Amino acid sequence: MNPLGAIFLAKVRMARHSLAALRRESKLKVALVSLSTLLLWWGGFWLSLAAFGWLQRLGTGFFASGEIHLGSLIAARLLSSFAFALFVLLLFSNVLVHFATLYRSREVYRLVLSPVGWRTLFLVRFGEAWVLSSWASAFLGSPFLMAYGWTSQAPVSFYLALALVAIPFTLLPAALGAAVTVVGVRLLSGLGRKGGFVIAAGFILAVWALLRARLAPLLPGSGGNLETLVQAMGQTGQGWLPSQWAVDVVVESATGSLTTSFRAFALLMGVALVVLLVAMELARRYFYVGWSMLAGAPGRPKGSSRSGFLGRLESLLRPLPEPYRSMSAKDLRLFWRDPAQWSQFLIFFGVMAVYAANMHRTSPAYDPQFWRSLLTLLNGIVCMLVLATLTTRFVFPLISLEGRRAWILGLAPITYRQILRQKFWLGVVTTSVFSLGLTLLSSLRLELGARSVLVSLFTVVVANFALSGLAVGLGALFPNFEEDNPSRIVSGMGGTLNFILSLAFVVLAGFFQAIILQWSFVESRLSWQLPDSWVLVGGLGAIALLGAIACWLPLKLGRENLEQLELAG
């Protein structure tokens, strides 16, 4: 058997054992995760079905021709925008996941010492990174595409085309991300942290400027007529974009044009395979050099740990009592020393900054109060969704990242309550800086009233405590001390459950926020007469109670689970 086949069979056995290990898990936990996953998928499908159904009811003849259907035109443009955004996100995600998988995993050390070629080593790690970076996109995108096929009354071949096109559509950004990672590490590993920051920042700014120039019509304030909207959405439907090739497969298969659909599929698959071959050759040439430079990089001079950005950051922890100060400093050092971690954090920060910068005041011609409160609600939900993503990605793995050294915590003169408290407050403080800043900045850009700003800030503050407590508690309830890759930790059952419950909290908090902001509309439908002050206090109280439960209960269950694990033993 060749080395690639042997490693592949070993991975299959490991996956089989992981599935078998679920039998030892609580049936209630497995049932809860499974049910929550199905409900999340069904909710996305239902919302997408309603949106596409509304587009289908727009009618024909809008452009003085009975052969043109406005709903179908906008649906196709919407698919192009969705595919383009997903492709860009997959590309960024693959760069980060490949760095952690190829350069920061303990398994790479064993593979480097084993008698396998560099191409084989690359393919092994590439396959794992491909799955880790793509499964969530496939899960969240499938209800959207299934709803499109359902409303379009697509034939059975459409759903087969969906399954097939997902392979090259995710393979191409994975191969591009691997190539960028291998070349980037080789070039940046010898420049030091500052040089890497400068080049990476320049690259991100260049990409952002290019996208902003091409998608300028999508920005608020660029016009509100239908022609501008269709033209803006058409910017993501250029024929040279790989995302548009995937859309051509979907749209043509929905209409029964299998020949055209197959041509687009063959083009996408061919380009993906060519890029993968190029990435394999780049890995053969440059992987070991970059890996060696990272693995053998000289340490910092003695006494320099208190200098630089990290030293200034740790100086802010001096008012904290022990052991919280030392534990927080340790977590910050580990985070700073892992480029895969802080680079993802910077990307999140960049997305939030772009979102806030593109907010503009709107003045609709009819019912401005309704639309202003609706903008407040949507802005608050977006901020909480960003917060849910941050806590799931960065706060949930904190307990598991203690790794095989977790037994030290069991021997240390600290309690599990103190450990969870430190992780909790670290998550609250770090995420609050960004989430509250985003909420306040976007609210000011929208020129919201004082009442709307108060409701938004209060909701996000409660969400910070609730989602951080949820992430830390579930991280302690589902720890994985054998894994050092945060992406794999988050991809497990605990991380999936954390993200689903975080989304559930966002939905419920958004519901109570909607009652506060849209009470005049609710009051007219229900014929209830309540003072606005009662609604405000009652709604904020419900959000606070929901946040307290979401924070306290997972922390309690997580602490009890850690005590039962007996890490010191």
Summary of the structure (lengths in Angstrom):
residues: 569
radius of gyration: 25.2
end to end distance: 40.8
largest distance: 78.6
contacts: 1795
relative contact order: 0.08
helix: 82%
strand: 0%
